[in-house]
């Protein structure tokens, strides 16, 4: 029987692998991986904690924050899509 820790760690590993794949598809240099991973883990936490409109609003706030920090909007949108969130960069 797996412990809760093992289950959650497997979920986080899946998220990290998916984000690495997204970054590779966009040609993002591995040096710049950490901010995207931090964003993805924040979205993972939001998706586990909230649902519905609250989840969408919290995710938009987080994505807007990471965009303001200089991350690529297309990559952020793809990461958001992995979590089932629709997002576009603020104009």
C-alpha positions in Angstrom: 0.0 0.0 0.0 1.3 3.4 -0.9 1.5 6.2 1.6 -0.1 9.6 0.9 3.4 11.0 0.6 4.3 8.5 -2.2 1.1 9.3 -4.0 1.6 13.1 -3.8 5.3 12.8 -4.8 4.2 10.7 -7.9 1.7 13.5 -8.8 4.4 16.2 -8.5 6.8 14.1 -10.5 4.2 13.9 -13.3 3.7 17.6 -13.2 7.5 18.2 -13.4 7.9 15.8 -16.4 5.0 17.5 -18.2 6.4 20.9 -17.7 9.9 19.8 -18.9 8.2 18.5 -22.0 6.4 21.8 -22.6 9.7 23.7 -22.0 11.5 21.4 -24.5 8.8 21.9 -27.1 9.2 25.7 -26.8 13.0 25.5 -26.8 13.5 27.0 -23.4 17.0 26.8 -22.1 17.3 24.5 -19.1 18.9 27.3 -17.2 15.5 29.0 -17.1 13.6 25.9 -15.9 13.2 26.8 -12.3 10.8 29.8 -12.6 8.5 27.7 -14.8 8.6 24.8 -12.4 7.8 27.1 -9.5 4.8 28.4 -11.5 3.6 24.9 -12.3 3.9 23.8 -8.7 1.9 26.9 -7.6 -0.8 26.0 -10.2 -0.8 22.4 -8.9 -1.4 23.7 -5.3 -4.2 25.9 -6.5 -5.9 23.1 -8.4 -5.7 20.9 -5.4 -7.0 23.5 -3.0 -9.7 25.3 -5.0 -12.4 24.5 -7.6 -14.6 26.4 -10.0 -14.4 30.2 -10.3 -12.1 30.5 -7.3 -9.6 28.1 -8.9 -9.8 30.1 -12.2 -9.3 33.4 -10.4 -6.4 32.2 -8.2 -4.7 30.7 -11.3 -5.1 33.9 -13.3 -3.5 35.9 -10.4 -0.6 33.4 -10.2 -0.1 33.4 -14.0 -0.2 37.2 -14.3 2.4 37.3 -11.5 4.8 35.0 -13.4 4.2 36.8 -16.6 5.1 40.1 -14.9 8.3 38.4 -13.7 9.3 37.9 -17.4 8.2 34.4 -18.2 7.0 33.7 -21.8 3.2 34.0 -22.2 2.9 31.1 -24.7 4.8 28.8 -22.4 2.7 29.9 -19.4 -0.5 29.3 -21.4 0.6 25.8 -22.2 1.4 25.1 -18.6 -2.0 26.4 -17.6 -3.6 24.2 -20.3 -2.0 21.2 -18.7 -4.0 22.0 -15.6 -7.2 22.6 -17.6 -6.9 26.4 -17.2 -7.5 28.8 -20.0 -5.2 31.9 -19.7 -4.0 34.6 -22.0 -1.4 37.3 -21.1 -2.8 40.7 -19.9 -2.5 43.4 -22.5 
